[in-house]
Protein backbone atom coordinates (compact mmCIF):
# COMPACT_ATOMS: atom_id res chain seq x y z
CA UNK A 1 0.00 0.00 0.00
CA UNK A 2 1.32 3.42 -0.90
CA UNK A 3 1.96 5.68 2.08
CA UNK A 4 1.96 9.16 0.59
CA UNK A 5 3.62 11.96 2.52
CA UNK A 6 4.51 15.52 1.69
CA UNK A 7 7.56 17.21 3.13
CA UNK A 8 8.30 20.86 2.50
CA UNK A 9 10.56 23.81 3.19
CA UNK A 10 8.94 27.22 3.49
CA UNK A 11 11.19 30.22 2.98
CA UNK A 12 10.85 33.79 1.81
CA UNK A 13 10.90 32.84 -1.86
CA UNK A 14 10.18 29.18 -2.38
CA UNK A 15 8.16 26.14 -1.44
CA UNK A 16 9.98 22.84 -2.00
CA UNK A 17 7.87 19.72 -2.10
CA UNK A 18 8.60 15.98 -2.23
CA UNK A 19 6.50 12.84 -1.95
CA UNK A 20 6.70 9.06 -2.28
CA UNK A 21 5.19 8.19 -5.60
CA UNK A 22 6.05 8.20 -9.27
CA UNK A 23 9.38 9.49 -10.61
CA UNK A 24 8.63 12.90 -12.10
CA UNK A 25 9.64 16.53 -11.99
CA UNK A 26 7.18 19.40 -12.43
CA UNK A 27 7.96 23.13 -12.42
CA UNK A 28 5.18 25.66 -11.81
CA UNK A 29 5.87 29.36 -12.32
CA UNK A 30 4.04 32.10 -10.46
CA UNK A 31 4.84 34.92 -8.04
CA UNK A 32 6.84 32.44 -6.02
CA UNK A 33 9.14 29.83 -7.49
CA UNK A 34 7.56 26.45 -6.72
CA UNK A 35 9.70 23.38 -7.37
CA UNK A 36 8.30 19.89 -7.04
CA UNK A 37 10.31 16.69 -7.11
CA UNK A 38 8.65 13.29 -6.78
CA UNK A 39 10.81 10.26 -5.98
CA UNK A 40 9.70 6.67 -5.50
CA UNK A 41 10.72 5.83 -1.92
CA UNK A 42 9.78 3.44 0.83
CA UNK A 43 6.85 3.89 3.20
CA UNK A 44 8.24 7.08 4.78
CA UNK A 45 10.47 9.90 3.65
CA UNK A 46 13.96 10.76 4.88
CA UNK A 47 12.89 14.18 6.13
CA UNK A 48 15.24 17.15 6.09
CA UNK A 49 13.58 20.56 6.19
CA UNK A 50 15.14 23.97 6.74
CA UNK A 51 12.72 26.67 7.87
CA UNK A 52 13.59 30.31 7.22
CA UNK A 53 10.58 31.41 9.28
CA UNK A 54 10.21 31.73 13.03
CA UNK A 55 7.14 29.50 13.09
CA UNK A 56 4.88 27.67 10.67
CA UNK A 57 1.19 27.02 11.16
CA UNK A 58 -1.77 25.54 9.30
CA UNK A 59 -4.42 27.75 10.83
CA UNK A 60 -4.85 31.50 11.12
CA UNK A 61 -5.89 31.21 14.78
CA UNK A 62 -2.93 30.18 16.93
CA UNK A 63 -3.55 29.11 20.51
CA UNK A 64 -0.33 27.27 21.33
CA UNK A 65 3.16 26.47 20.09
CA UNK A 66 4.35 22.90 19.60
CA UNK A 67 7.16 21.88 21.95
CA UNK A 68 9.29 19.78 19.59
CA UNK A 69 11.43 16.80 20.52
CA UNK A 70 13.58 14.48 18.47
CA UNK A 71 10.55 12.21 17.96
CA UNK A 72 7.61 12.79 15.63
CA UNK A 73 4.67 14.53 17.32
CA UNK A 74 1.18 15.17 15.97
CA UNK A 75 0.54 18.84 15.18
CA UNK A 76 -2.72 19.85 16.82
CA UNK A 77 -5.22 22.28 15.25
CA UNK A 78 -4.40 25.97 15.90
CA UNK A 79 -0.85 25.00 16.89
CA UNK A 80 2.23 26.67 15.38
CA UNK A 81 5.57 24.96 14.78
CA UNK A 82 8.83 26.72 15.65
CA UNK A 83 11.69 27.14 13.21
CA UNK A 84 14.10 24.23 13.02
CA UNK A 85 11.46 21.53 12.68
CA UNK A 86 10.96 18.86 10.08
CA UNK A 87 7.31 18.53 9.07
CA UNK A 88 5.61 15.61 7.35
CA UNK A 89 2.03 15.20 6.18
CA UNK A 90 0.22 12.02 5.22
CA UNK A 91 -1.76 12.97 2.11
CA UNK A 92 -4.26 10.18 2.62
CA UNK A 93 -5.17 10.91 6.24
CA UNK A 94 -4.16 14.57 6.49
CA UNK A 95 -2.18 13.84 9.65
CA UNK A 96 0.57 16.40 10.27
CA UNK A 97 3.66 15.67 12.41
CA UNK A 98 6.80 17.57 13.38
CA UNK A 99 10.11 17.04 15.16
CA UNK A 100 13.40 18.89 15.57
CA UNK A 101 15.46 18.99 12.39
CA UNK A 102 18.65 16.95 12.32
CA UNK A 103 20.76 20.08 11.64
CA UNK A 104 19.13 22.17 14.37
CA UNK A 105 22.33 22.39 16.39
CA UNK A 106 24.57 23.24 13.45
CA UNK A 107 26.06 26.65 12.65
CA UNK A 108 23.87 26.79 9.56
CA UNK A 109 20.70 26.78 11.63
CA UNK A 110 21.99 29.24 14.25
CA UNK A 111 22.90 31.78 11.55
CA UNK A 112 19.42 31.52 10.02
CA UNK A 113 17.71 31.97 13.37
CA UNK A 114 19.82 35.02 14.18
CA UNK A 115 19.07 36.62 10.79
CA UNK A 116 15.35 36.08 11.28
CA UNK A 117 15.42 37.73 14.70
CA UNK A 118 17.46 40.71 13.49
CA UNK A 119 15.15 41.31 10.51
CA UNK A 120 11.97 40.75 12.54
CA UNK A 121 10.57 38.22 10.07
CA UNK A 122 6.90 37.68 10.97
CA UNK A 123 5.19 34.39 11.73
CA UNK A 124 4.01 32.78 8.49
CA UNK A 125 0.27 32.77 7.89
CA UNK A 126 0.66 30.98 4.54
CA UNK A 127 -1.44 27.85 4.37
CA UNK A 128 -0.30 25.64 1.48
CA UNK A 129 -3.50 23.61 1.69
CA UNK A 130 -5.56 26.68 0.73
CA UNK A 131 -3.53 27.61 -2.34
CA UNK A 132 -4.69 26.77 -5.85
CA UNK A 133 -1.12 25.82 -6.79
CA UNK A 134 -0.98 23.28 -3.98
CA UNK A 135 -4.38 21.86 -4.95
CA UNK A 136 -3.10 21.42 -8.50
CA UNK A 137 0.01 19.67 -7.19
CA UNK A 138 -2.08 17.24 -5.12
CA UNK A 139 -4.38 16.51 -8.08
CA UNK A 140 -1.39 15.75 -10.30
CA UNK A 141 0.16 13.57 -7.60
CA UNK A 142 -3.06 11.62 -7.03
CA UNK A 143 -3.63 11.18 -10.76
CA UNK A 144 -0.12 9.81 -11.32
CA UNK A 145 -0.40 7.51 -8.32
CA UNK A 146 -3.75 6.19 -9.56
CA UNK A 147 -2.38 5.51 -13.04
CA UNK A 148 0.55 3.63 -11.50
CA UNK A 149 -1.75 1.54 -9.29
CA UNK A 150 -4.00 0.62 -12.22
CA UNK A 151 -0.98 -0.47 -14.23
CA UNK A 152 0.18 -2.56 -11.28
CA UNK A 153 -3.15 -4.36 -10.77
CA UNK A 154 -3.31 -5.04 -14.50
CA UNK A 155 0.15 -6.57 -14.71
CA UNK A 156 0.85 -8.11 -11.30
CA UNK A 157 0.24 -11.83 -10.85
CA UNK A 158 0.43 -11.83 -7.05
CA UNK A 159 -3.21 -11.81 -5.93
CA UNK A 160 -2.44 -10.38 -2.50
CA UNK A 161 -0.70 -7.38 -4.06
CA UNK A 162 -3.50 -6.89 -6.57
CA UNK A 163 -6.17 -6.89 -3.85
CA UNK A 164 -4.14 -4.49 -1.73
CA UNK A 165 -3.77 -2.07 -4.64
CA UNK A 166 -7.45 -2.37 -5.56
CA UNK A 167 -8.33 -1.47 -1.99
CA UNK A 168 -6.14 1.63 -2.37
CA UNK A 169 -7.81 2.48 -5.68
CA UNK A 170 -11.30 2.21 -4.21
CA UNK A 171 -10.42 4.92 -1.71
CA UNK A 172 -8.69 7.21 -4.21
CA UNK A 173 -11.32 6.90 -6.95
CA UNK A 174 -14.14 7.90 -4.63
CA UNK A 175 -12.89 11.39 -5.54
CA UNK A 176 -15.28 12.33 -8.36
CA UNK A 177 -12.88 14.64 -10.21
CA UNK A 178 -10.08 12.10 -10.15
CA UNK A 179 -12.44 9.30 -11.19
CA UNK A 180 -13.69 11.36 -14.13
CA UNK A 181 -10.12 12.05 -15.26
CA UNK A 182 -9.32 8.33 -15.20
CA UNK A 183 -12.56 7.37 -16.98
CA UNK A 184 -11.39 9.26 -20.07
CA UNK A 185 -8.22 7.18 -20.38
CA UNK A 186 -7.35 3.66 -21.46
CA UNK A 187 -6.74 2.85 -17.79
CA UNK A 188 -10.51 2.84 -17.20
CA UNK A 189 -10.72 0.03 -19.75
CA UNK A 190 -7.95 -1.81 -17.89
CA UNK A 191 -10.05 -1.67 -14.73
CA UNK A 192 -13.17 -2.91 -16.51
CA UNK A 193 -11.19 -5.81 -17.96
CA UNK A 194 -10.30 -6.90 -14.42
CA UNK A 195 -13.96 -7.88 -13.94
CA UNK A 196 -13.14 -10.92 -16.06
CA UNK A 197 -10.26 -11.98 -13.83
CA UNK A 198 -10.19 -15.71 -13.11
CA UNK A 199 -9.92 -14.97 -9.39
CA UNK A 200 -13.36 -13.96 -8.08
CA UNK A 201 -11.77 -12.05 -5.20
CA UNK A 202 -10.15 -9.75 -7.76
CA UNK A 203 -13.41 -9.43 -9.72
CA UNK A 204 -15.31 -8.58 -6.56
CA UNK A 205 -12.76 -5.98 -5.44
CA UNK A 206 -12.85 -4.44 -8.92
CA UNK A 207 -16.63 -4.10 -8.59
CA UNK A 208 -16.10 -1.94 -5.52
CA UNK A 209 -13.55 0.24 -7.31
CA UNK A 210 -15.80 0.78 -10.33
CA UNK A 211 -18.89 1.33 -8.19
CA UNK A 212 -17.03 4.01 -6.25
CA UNK A 213 -16.09 5.69 -9.52
CA UNK A 214 -19.50 5.92 -11.15
CA UNK A 215 -21.68 6.26 -8.06
CA UNK A 216 -23.67 9.52 -8.48
CA UNK A 217 -21.56 10.44 -11.52
CA UNK A 218 -23.60 10.40 -14.73
CA UNK A 219 -20.63 11.12 -16.99
CA UNK A 220 -18.72 8.07 -15.80
CA UNK A 221 -21.88 5.93 -15.85
CA UNK A 222 -22.46 6.77 -19.51
CA UNK A 223 -18.81 6.15 -20.41
CA UNK A 224 -18.99 2.75 -18.69
CA UNK A 225 -22.20 1.80 -20.50
CA UNK A 226 -20.62 2.78 -23.82
CA UNK A 227 -17.82 0.35 -22.96
CA UNK A 228 -20.40 -2.46 -22.60
CA UNK A 229 -19.76 -2.97 -18.90
CA UNK A 230 -23.37 -3.93 -18.08
CA UNK A 231 -23.33 -7.27 -19.97
CA UNK A 232 -20.04 -8.05 -18.21
CA UNK A 233 -21.62 -7.42 -14.81
CA UNK A 234 -24.65 -9.56 -15.69
CA UNK A 235 -22.40 -12.43 -16.76
CA UNK A 236 -20.47 -12.05 -13.53
CA UNK A 237 -23.70 -12.64 -11.58
CA UNK A 238 -24.01 -15.99 -13.34
CA UNK A 239 -20.36 -16.84 -12.65
CA UNK A 240 -20.68 -15.97 -8.96
CA UNK A 241 -23.92 -17.96 -8.71
CA UNK A 242 -22.24 -21.15 -9.93
CA UNK A 243 -19.80 -21.14 -7.02
CA UNK A 244 -22.10 -19.46 -4.49
CA UNK A 245 -19.77 -16.45 -4.25
CA UNK A 246 -20.80 -13.36 -2.25
CA UNK A 247 -22.50 -10.86 -4.58
CA UNK A 248 -22.58 -7.77 -2.34
CA UNK A 249 -19.91 -5.87 -4.24
CA UNK A 250 -21.36 -6.93 -7.61
CA UNK A 251 -24.83 -5.78 -6.60
CA UNK A 252 -23.33 -2.47 -5.46
CA UNK A 253 -21.57 -1.81 -8.77
CA UNK A 254 -24.64 -2.80 -10.83
CA UNK A 255 -27.14 -0.73 -8.86
CA UNK A 256 -24.91 2.36 -8.78
CA UNK A 257 -24.37 2.03 -12.54
CA UNK A 258 -28.11 2.17 -13.30
CA UNK A 259 -29.30 4.57 -10.61
CA UNK A 260 -29.40 8.25 -11.48
CA UNK A 261 -28.95 7.85 -15.24
CA UNK A 262 -30.62 10.63 -17.28
CA UNK A 263 -33.67 10.24 -19.54
CA UNK A 264 -34.85 7.09 -17.78
CA UNK A 265 -31.92 5.11 -19.15
CA UNK A 266 -31.66 3.10 -15.93
CA UNK A 267 -35.24 1.88 -16.43
CA UNK A 268 -34.53 1.22 -20.10
CA UNK A 269 -31.50 -0.98 -19.38
CA UNK A 270 -33.31 -2.68 -16.49
CA UNK A 271 -36.00 -3.75 -18.96
CA UNK A 272 -33.85 -4.53 -22.00
CA UNK A 273 -31.35 -6.64 -20.06
CA UNK A 274 -34.13 -8.32 -18.04
CA UNK A 275 -32.55 -7.28 -14.75
CA UNK A 276 -35.81 -8.32 -13.04
CA UNK A 277 -35.05 -11.97 -13.83
CA UNK A 278 -31.55 -11.54 -12.46
CA UNK A 279 -32.88 -9.99 -9.24
CA UNK A 280 -35.47 -12.76 -8.89
CA UNK A 281 -32.67 -15.32 -9.01
CA UNK A 282 -30.83 -13.38 -6.32
CA UNK A 283 -33.92 -13.39 -4.09
CA UNK A 284 -34.49 -17.12 -4.56
CA UNK A 285 -30.83 -18.04 -4.01
CA UNK A 286 -30.41 -15.83 -0.93
CA UNK A 287 -33.53 -16.74 1.04
CA UNK A 288 -31.75 -16.42 4.36
CA UNK A 289 -29.74 -13.31 3.50
CA UNK A 290 -32.23 -10.55 4.18
CA UNK A 291 -29.65 -7.81 3.80
CA UNK A 292 -29.06 -8.83 0.20
CA UNK A 293 -32.80 -9.09 -0.46
CA UNK A 294 -33.34 -5.68 1.11
CA UNK A 295 -30.73 -4.17 -1.23
CA UNK A 296 -32.47 -5.78 -4.21
CA UNK A 297 -35.90 -4.36 -3.42
CA UNK A 298 -34.51 -0.93 -2.53
CA UNK A 299 -32.69 -0.80 -5.85
CA UNK A 300 -35.89 -1.70 -7.71
CA UNK A 301 -37.92 0.80 -5.70
CA UNK A 302 -35.43 3.58 -6.43
CA UNK A 303 -35.58 3.04 -10.18
CA UNK A 304 -39.38 3.10 -10.15
CA UNK A 305 -39.60 6.24 -8.04
CA UNK A 306 -36.78 8.12 -9.78
CA UNK A 307 -39.02 9.60 -12.45
CA UNK A 308 -42.50 9.04 -11.00
CA UNK A 309 -43.23 12.78 -10.84
CA UNK A 310 -42.02 13.47 -14.37
CA UNK A 311 -44.73 14.47 -16.83
CA UNK A 312 -43.27 12.55 -19.74
CA UNK A 313 -45.28 10.08 -21.81
CA UNK A 314 -42.17 8.25 -23.02
CA UNK A 315 -40.90 7.82 -19.45
CA UNK A 316 -44.28 6.50 -18.32
CA UNK A 317 -44.11 3.93 -21.09
CA UNK A 318 -40.63 2.83 -19.97
CA UNK A 319 -41.83 2.48 -16.37
CA UNK A 320 -44.82 0.39 -17.47
CA UNK A 321 -42.52 -1.88 -19.46
CA UNK A 322 -40.29 -2.26 -16.40
CA UNK A 323 -43.31 -3.20 -14.27
CA UNK A 324 -44.32 -5.80 -16.85
CA UNK A 325 -40.87 -7.43 -16.75
CA UNK A 326 -41.02 -7.46 -12.94
CA UNK A 327 -44.36 -9.29 -12.94
CA UNK A 328 -43.39 -11.69 -15.72
CA UNK A 329 -40.16 -12.68 -13.95
CA UNK A 330 -41.91 -13.97 -10.78
CA UNK A 331 -40.08 -11.24 -8.85
CA UNK A 332 -43.14 -10.40 -6.75
CA UNK A 333 -44.00 -14.03 -6.09
CA UNK A 334 -40.46 -14.70 -4.89
CA UNK A 335 -40.64 -11.74 -2.51
CA UNK A 336 -44.01 -12.85 -1.13
CA UNK A 337 -42.52 -16.26 -0.32
CA UNK A 338 -39.67 -14.59 1.58
CA UNK A 339 -42.08 -12.41 3.54
CA UNK A 340 -44.08 -15.46 4.64
CA UNK A 341 -41.05 -17.29 6.04
CA UNK A 342 -41.43 -17.84 9.78
CA UNK A 343 -37.78 -17.16 10.56
CA UNK A 344 -37.74 -13.71 8.98
CA UNK A 345 -37.13 -10.94 11.50
CA UNK A 346 -39.98 -8.52 12.09
CA UNK A 347 -38.11 -5.44 10.87
CA UNK A 348 -37.25 -7.15 7.59
CA UNK A 349 -40.80 -8.44 7.20
CA UNK A 350 -42.22 -4.94 7.63
CA UNK A 351 -39.69 -3.34 5.30
CA UNK A 352 -40.07 -5.96 2.58
CA UNK A 353 -43.86 -5.88 2.84
CA UNK A 354 -43.99 -2.12 2.42
CA UNK A 355 -41.61 -1.97 -0.52
CA UNK A 356 -43.06 -5.07 -2.19
CA UNK A 357 -46.51 -3.53 -1.98
CA UNK A 358 -45.27 -0.39 -3.75
CA UNK A 359 -43.40 -2.31 -6.45
CA UNK A 360 -45.86 -5.08 -7.16
CA UNK A 361 -49.04 -3.01 -7.04
CA UNK A 362 -47.65 -0.24 -9.22
CA UNK A 363 -49.73 0.60 -12.27
C-alpha positions in Angstrom: 0.0 0.0 0.0 1.3 3.4 -0.9 2.0 5.7 2.1 2.0 9.2 0.6 3.6 12.0 2.5 4.5 15.5 1.7 7.6 17.2 3.1 8.3 20.9 2.5 10.6 23.8 3.2 8.9 27.2 3.5 11.2 30.2 3.0 10.9 33.8 1.8 10.9 32.8 -1.9 10.2 29.2 -2.4 8.2 26.1 -1.4 10.0 22.8 -2.0 7.9 19.7 -2.1 8.6 16.0 -2.2 6.5 12.8 -2.0 6.7 9.1 -2.3 5.2 8.2 -5.6 6.1 8.2 -9.3 9.4 9.5 -10.6 8.6 12.9 -12.1 9.6 16.5 -12.0 7.2 19.4 -12.4 8.0 23.1 -12.4 5.2 25.7 -11.8 5.9 29.4 -12.3 4.0 32.1 -10.5 4.8 34.9 -8.0 6.8 32.4 -6.0 9.1 29.8 -7.5 7.6 26.4 -6.7 9.7 23.4 -7.4 8.3 19.9 -7.0 10.3 16.7 -7.1 8.6 13.3 -6.8 10.8 10.3 -6.0 9.7 6.7 -5.5 10.7 5.8 -1.9 9.8 3.4 0.8 6.8 3.9 3.2 8.2 7.1 4.8 10.5 9.9 3.7 14.0 10.8 4.9 12.9 14.2 6.1 15.2 17.1 6.1 13.6 20.6 6.2 15.1 24.0 6.7 12.7 26.7 7.9 13.6 30.3 7.2 10.6 31.4 9.3 10.2 31.7 13.0 7.1 29.5 13.1 4.9 27.7 10.7 1.2 27.0 11.2 -1.8 25.5 9.3 -4.4 27.7 10.8 -4.9 31.5 11.1 -5.9 31.2 14.8 -2.9 30.2 16.9 -3.5 29.1 20.5 -0.3 27.3 21.3 3.2 26.5 20.1 4.4 22.9 19.6 7.2 21.9 22.0 9.3 19.8 19.6 11.4 16.8 20.5 13.6 14.5 18.5 10.5 12.2 18.0 7.6 12.8 15.6 4.7 14.5 17.3 1.2 15.2 16.0 0.5 18.8 15.2 -2.7 19.9 16.8 -5.2 22.3 15.2 -4.4 26.0 15.9 -0.8 25.0 16.9 2.2 26.7 15.4 5.6 25.0 14.8 8.8 26.7 15.7 11.7 27.1 13.2 14.1 24.2 13.0 11.5 21.5 12.7 11.0 18.9 10.1 7.3 18.5 9.1 5.6 15.6 7.4 2.0 15.2 6.2 0.2 12.0 5.2 -1.8 13.0 2.1 -4.3 10.2 2.6 -5.2 10.9 6.2 -4.2 14.6 6.5 -2.2 13.8 9.6 0.6 16.4 10.3 3.7 15.7 12.4 6.8 17.6 13.4 10.1 17.0 15.2 13.4 18.9 15.6 15.5 19.0 12.4 18.6 16.9 12.3 20.8 20.1 11.6 19.1 22.2 14.4 22.3 22.4 16.4 24.6 23.2 13.4 26.1 26.7 12.6 23.9 26.8 9.6 20.7 26.8 11.6 22.0 29.2 14.2 22.9 31.8 11.6 19.4 31.5 10.0 17.7 32.0 13.4 19.8 35.0 14.2 19.1 36.6 10.8 15.3 36.1 11.3 15.4 37.7 14.7 17.5 40.7 13.5 15.2 41.3 10.5 12.0 40.8 12.5 10.6 38.2 10.1 6.9 37.7 11.0 5.2 34.4 11.7 4.0 32.8 8.5 0.3 32.8 7.9 0.7 31.0 4.5 -1.4 27.8 4.4 -0.3 25.6 1.5 -3.5 23.6 1.7 -5.6 26.7 0.7 -3.5 27.6 -2.3 -4.7 26.8 -5.9 -1.1 25.8 -6.8 -1.0 23.3 -4.0 -4.4 21.9 -5.0 -3.1 21.4 -8.5 0.0 19.7 -7.2 -2.1 17.2 -5.1 -4.4 16.5 -8.1 -1.4 15.8 -10.3 0.2 13.6 -7.6 -3.1 11.6 -7.0 -3.6 11.2 -10.8 -0.1 9.8 -11.3 -0.4 7.5 -8.3 -3.8 6.2 -9.6 -2.4 5.5 -13.0 0.6 3.6 -11.5 -1.7 1.5 -9.3 -4.0 0.6 -12.2 -1.0 -0.5 -14.2 0.2 -2.6 -11.3 -3.1 -4.4 -10.8 -3.3 -5.0 -14.5 0.1 -6.6 -14.7 0.8 -8.1 -11.3 0.2 -11.8 -10.8 0.4 -11.8 -7.1 -3.2 -11.8 -5.9 -2.4 -10.4 -2.5 -0.7 -7.4 -4.1 -3.5 -6.9 -6.6 -6.2 -6.9 -3.9 -4.1 -4.5 -1.7 -3.8 -2.1 -4.6 -7.4 -2.4 -5.6 -8.3 -1.5 -2.0 -6.1 1.6 -2.4 -7.8 2.5 -5.7 -11.3 2.2 -4.2 -10.4 4.9 -1.7 -8.7 7.2 -4.2 -11.3 6.9 -7.0 -14.1 7.9 -4.6 -12.9 11.4 -5.5 -15.3 12.3 -8.4 -12.9 14.6 -10.2 -10.1 12.1 -10.1 -12.4 9.3 -11.2 -13.7 11.4 -14.1 -10.1 12.1 -15.3 -9.3 8.3 -15.2 -12.6 7.4 -17.0 -11.4 9.3 -20.1 -8.2 7.2 -20.4 -7.4 3.7 -21.5 -6.7 2.9 -17.8 -10.5 2.8 -17.2 -10.7 0.0 -19.7 -8.0 -1.8 -17.9 -10.1 -1.7 -14.7 -13.2 -2.9 -16.5 -11.2 -5.8 -18.0 -10.3 -6.9 -14.4 -14.0 -7.9 -13.9 -13.1 -10.9 -16.1 -10.3 -12.0 -13.8 -10.2 -15.7 -13.1 -9.9 -15.0 -9.4 -13.4 -14.0 -8.1 -11.8 -12.0 -5.2 -10.1 -9.8 -7.8 -13.4 -9.4 -9.7 -15.3 -8.6 -6.6 -12.8 -6.0 -5.4 -12.9 -4.4 -8.9 -16.6 -4.1 -8.6 -16.1 -1.9 -5.5 -13.6 0.2 -7.3 -15.8 0.8 -10.3 -18.9 1.3 -8.2 -17.0 4.0 -6.3 -16.1 5.7 -9.5 -19.5 5.9 -11.1 -21.7 6.3 -8.1 -23.7 9.5 -8.5 -21.6 10.4 -11.5 -23.6 10.4 -14.7 -20.6 11.1 -17.0 -18.7 8.1 -15.8 -21.9 5.9 -15.8 -22.5 6.8 -19.5 -18.8 6.1 -20.4 -19.0 2.7 -18.7 -22.2 1.8 -20.5 -20.6 2.8 -23.8 -17.8 0.3 -23.0 -20.4 -2.5 -22.6 -19.8 -3.0 -18.9 -23.4 -3.9 -18.1 -23.3 -7.3 -20.0 -20.0 -8.0 -18.2 -21.6 -7.4 -14.8 -24.6 -9.6 -15.7 -22.4 -12.4 -16.8 -20.5 -12.0 -13.5 -23.7 -12.6 -11.6 -24.0 -16.0 -13.3 -20.4 -16.8 -12.6 -20.7 -16.0 -9.0 -23.9 -18.0 -8.7 -22.2 -21.1 -9.9 -19.8 -21.1 -7.0 -22.1 -19.5 -4.5 -19.8 -16.5 -4.3 -20.8 -13.4 -2.3 -22.5 -10.9 -4.6 -22.6 -7.8 -2.3 -19.9 -5.9 -4.2 -21.4 -6.9 -7.6 -24.8 -5.8 -6.6 -23.3 -2.5 -5.5 -21.6 -1.8 -8.8 -24.6 -2.8 -10.8 -27.1 -0.7 -8.9 -24.9 2.4 -8.8 -24.4 2.0 -12.5 -28.1 2.2 -13.3 -29.3 4.6 -10.6 -29.4 8.2 -11.5 -29.0 7.8 -15.2 -30.6 10.6 -17.3 -33.7 10.2 -19.5 -34.8 7.1 -17.8 -31.9 5.1 -19.1 -31.7 3.1 -15.9 -35.2 1.9 -16.4 -34.5 1.2 -20.1 -31.5 -1.0 -19.4 -33.3 -2.7 -16.5 -36.0 -3.7 -19.0 -33.8 -4.5 -22.0 -31.4 -6.6 -20.1 -34.1 -8.3 -18.0 -32.6 -7.3 -14.7 -35.8 -8.3 -13.0 -35.1 -12.0 -13.8 -31.5 -11.5 -12.5 -32.9 -10.0 -9.2 -35.5 -12.8 -8.9 -32.7 -15.3 -9.0 -30.8 -13.4 -6.3 -33.9 -13.4 -4.1 -34.5 -17.1 -4.6 -30.8 -18.0 -4.0 -30.4 -15.8 -0.9 -33.5 -16.7 1.0 -31.7 -16.4 4.4 -29.7 -13.3 3.5 -32.2 -10.5 4.2 -29.6 -7.8 3.8 -29.1 -8.8 0.2 -32.8 -9.1 -0.5 -33.3 -5.7 1.1 -30.7 -4.2 -1.2 -32.5 -5.8 -4.2 -35.9 -4.4 -3.4 -34.5 -0.9 -2.5 -32.7 -0.8 -5.9 -35.9 -1.7 -7.7 -37.9 0.8 -5.7 -35.4 3.6 -6.4 -35.6 3.0 -10.2 -39.4 3.1 -10.2 -39.6 6.2 -8.0 -36.8 8.1 -9.8 -39.0 9.6 -12.5 -42.5 9.0 -11.0 -43.2 12.8 -10.8 -42.0 13.5 -14.4 -44.7 14.5 -16.8 -43.3 12.6 -19.7 -45.3 10.1 -21.8 -42.2 8.3 -23.0 -40.9 7.8 -19.5 -44.3 6.5 -18.3 -44.1 3.9 -21.1 -40.6 2.8 -20.0 -41.8 2.5 -16.4 -44.8 0.4 -17.5 -42.5 -1.9 -19.5 -40.3 -2.3 -16.4 -43.3 -3.2 -14.3 -44.3 -5.8 -16.8 -40.9 -7.4 -16.8 -41.0 -7.5 -12.9 -44.4 -9.3 -12.9 -43.4 -11.7 -15.7 -40.2 -12.7 -13.9 -41.9 -14.0 -10.8 -40.1 -11.2 -8.8 -43.1 -10.4 -6.8 -44.0 -14.0 -6.1 -40.5 -14.7 -4.9 -40.6 -11.7 -2.5 -44.0 -12.9 -1.1 -42.5 -16.3 -0.3 -39.7 -14.6 1.6 -42.1 -12.4 3.5 -44.1 -15.5 4.6 -41.1 -17.3 6.0 -41.4 -17.8 9.8 -37.8 -17.2 10.6 -37.7 -13.7 9.0 -37.1 -10.9 11.5 -40.0 -8.5 12.1 -38.1 -5.4 10.9 -37.2 -7.2 7.6 -40.8 -8.4 7.2 -42.2 -4.9 7.6 -39.7 -3.3 5.3 -40.1 -6.0 2.6 -43.9 -5.9 2.8 -44.0 -2.1 2.4 -41.6 -2.0 -0.5 -43.1 -5.1 -2.2 -46.5 -3.5 -2.0 -45.3 -0.4 -3.7 -43.4 -2.3 -6.4 -45.9 -5.1 -7.2 -49.0 -3.0 -7.0 -47.6 -0.2 -9.2 -49.7 0.6 -12.3 
